[in-house]
């Protein structure tokens, strides 16, 4: 009976004469309660003794998100929840709960051994001790978010690899103590890993990617933003072993060149999202190979890829019919001709929703005329495109009335007053 014993049902029936409790079977009431959120369940628990029994039954507390209460959540709250929910709890988010520490997480791990999804993003008091507890008691854990848990080190990864071998997603963003040794241990123990987030793990080097290539063939998502020591050597190795890769972020990896893009194109045909902002060494040659092989591409961030020209847009227009979002901010060699090729393609006319052209000095109103063909376009970024005019923006907004155009126009100094004493008004930034 979903966690409520027959004896509890008998007490429930004899002590509550409310019409709804007489007409509806207790199992049905319990099922209704299972769809309620945490706040509503707590309110229902105060209605009557009968509803208190139902609302606080562990089967109703399989998914809990405490983000909205983060400032009030202390360790004892987590301990009480774990005792109440026990083996029923499958998903728990403690994102932003700064007061939660290792002691309460140890109690939690002991009581909630069926936990599958755990979010500890921003729980800065968490250390390796918590991961040791999870490893010992929570072998069914599949998703773990340790973002900004800066005290977490390689010891945590070694523990997880021993006790949480079903792990599929791990977020270690900004855990800057993580090194190649930790990734090696993780890869050897968690072969089913599908998503790994390593943003800001500045100590990582190519050796870490080589271990992922050897042991994690199911990897589909990896984020290495600002991992500045990563080079082509590591990324090429990763591509050769992880053919199912769909989402890759290498933004801020300034050592990456066309060799990595070529490896992606030749080995990872399912790639859908590529973020390569500030990879200033990549050129049209690399993106040509990528576009010709990765036909499922949906989103690309090429901000500050300063060597990219219109030729890349031509290749994307021809080979990537599913492209939806493209960032070309600070790509100063992009011209109206490249946008014309993109907007007249299948992806431009049927898929494209976002185009970012900030600081592209060669872009003019002609680009806006071409973009009128992009019927699904929702947003254009044109900050500091000095050849774009208000008139051009008004024309495209008349053609696509739902579109959002973000533009910046330099301040215009008003003429001096005839009498010299009038108030001066500065017409500064205008965002359309």
VENDA-V326270 format. One line per field, one symbol per residue. psi: psi as a letter, one per 30 degrees, with the letter a starting at -180 (. if undefined). A space follows every 50 residues. Layout:
# VENDA-V326270
psi->???
This chain:
# VENDA-V326270
psi->hhfkleeeeeeeeffjgkeefeekkeeeeeeeffflleeeeeeeffelee feeeegkfffhfkkjgefgeffjlefeeeeeeeeebfekekkjgkgiffk aeeefeeeeeeifgkekkjgkgiffkafeeeeeeeefifgkekkjgkgif fkafeeeeeefefifgkfkkjgkgigfkaeeeeeeeeefifgkfkkjgkg iffkaeeeeeeeeefifgkfkkjhkgiffkaeeeeeeeeffifgkfkkjg kfiffkafeeeeeeeffifgkekkjhkgiffkaeeefeeeeffifgkekk jgkgiffkafeeeeeeeefifgkekkkgkgiffkaeeeeeeeffleeeff ekfkkjgkhjffkafeeeeefffifgkfkkkgkgjffkleeeeeeefeei ffkjjjlkklkkkllkkeffflkkkjjckkk.
